[in-house]
């Protein structure tokens, strides 16, 4: 006779519900677990299974940091299936705030850095809006552009579908651990222990690792110095060129420190070297600045080819699509694959 199912074996598949926000609110009222679908940054599609309390218990803190209450009007232009956007919609509903369809009607907005870049380039201007930017790294220059365009404030956080909020600030170099969250980077990885983390996957385990002391990591690398967390990128994003493994985040970070602008670094196939490091910049002027700064890098870390891509491809969740970008620059470089810049 089969035993009773464990609570952790049952969850509400939020993505399958006609109304995802209502599904989360109903699950919270019933005490059910929820499953949030994510493709992750490694591994196959799976569901992140969590208690609703792991979201709801952070609502008061997030509301305080954003100045959000029942009178607020929240614009979420990104896809509702994104964990970040669904959290925002559920949070707004729980606080009695109203979702709106335009920045012109909003007091608050939630965007990825890529989406913010498009808004600043194409409109509508976020005049008077408190912007919460997440889902990828927000550099200081983009934050400053948003403020110059009239944003009332800009907030930024680092987190993951499995970890929820990890650190909060105004841009990527201004992050401190989120209230109630412990962060450890003693081995160069970002380890997190908090009441907001998930329970388990329903599917492949991905890159998450748990320690016996309750800390967990999704593989992101980072440093916690004087109370500030600097996230350096995912350790699995690497290019092997001439037998040397280079973490692209190391190169991107070094060039950002030298120029104030962060490039995207990818690897392209090369018939002799296996792969060759390539840098991508949004304009020719920025490309030239980055290229000059790259001369000071170690030879193994120096991008040998540079491309200008004005509109970076993004995933359905609004994050940088490195695979699509790699395909784009590969096509741009066809017929010249043996030519690389001199060291």
HUWO-V625177 format. One record per backbone hydrogen bond with DSSP energy under -0.5 kcal/mol. CO is the residue of the C=O (numbers start at 1). NH is the residue of the N-H. Records with the same first field share a line. If there is no record, write none. Layout:
CO->NH / NH
//
This chain:
6->9
7->10
11->13
12->14 / 35
13->16
14->17
19->23
20->24
21->25
22->26
23->27
24->28
25->29
26->30
27->31 / 32
32->52
33->12
34->50
35->14 / 15 / 37
36->48
38->46
46->38
47->49 / 202
48->36
49->199 / 200
50->34
51->54
52->55 / 56
53->57
55->58
56->59
58->62
59->63
60->64
61->65
62->66
63->67 / 68
69->72
72->98
73->107 / 108
74->76 / 100
75->110
79->82
82->86
83->87
84->88
85->89
86->90
87->91
88->92
89->93
90->94
91->95
92->96 / 97
93->96
98->74
100->76
102->105
103->106
107->130
108->75
109->132
111->134
112->116
113->117
114->118
115->119
116->120
117->121
118->122
119->123
125->127
126->129
129->131 / 152 / 153
130->109
131->133 / 155
132->111
133->157
137->139
138->172
139->143
140->144
141->145
142->146
143->147
144->148
145->149
146->151
147->150
150->128
153->131
155->133
156->169
158->166 / 167
160->164
162->198
164->160
166->178
167->158
168->176
169->156
171->174
175->229
176->168
178->181
182->193
184->191
185->188
188->222
189->191
191->184
192->216
193->182
194->197
200->49
201->203
202->47
205->208
209->217
211->214
215->211
216->192
217->209
219->235
220->190
221->232 / 233
223->225 / 230
225->228
227->177
228->225 / 230
229->175 / 231
230->223 / 232
233->221
234->237
236->238
237->248 / 249
239->241 / 246
241->244
244->241 / 246
246->239 / 248
247->250 / 251
248->252
249->253
250->254
251->255
252->256
253->257
254->258
255->259
256->260
261->263
264->280
266->278
268->276
270->274
273->242 / 275
274->270
276->268
277->304 / 305
278->266
279->307
280->264
281->309
283->287
284->288
285->289
286->290
287->291
288->292
289->293
290->294
291->295
292->295
293->296
294->297
298->301 / 302
299->302
301->303
304->341
305->279
307->281 / 309
310->312
313->321
315->318
316->79
319->315
320->322
321->325
322->326
323->327
324->328
325->329
326->330
327->331
328->332
329->333
331->334
333->336
336->339
338->340
//
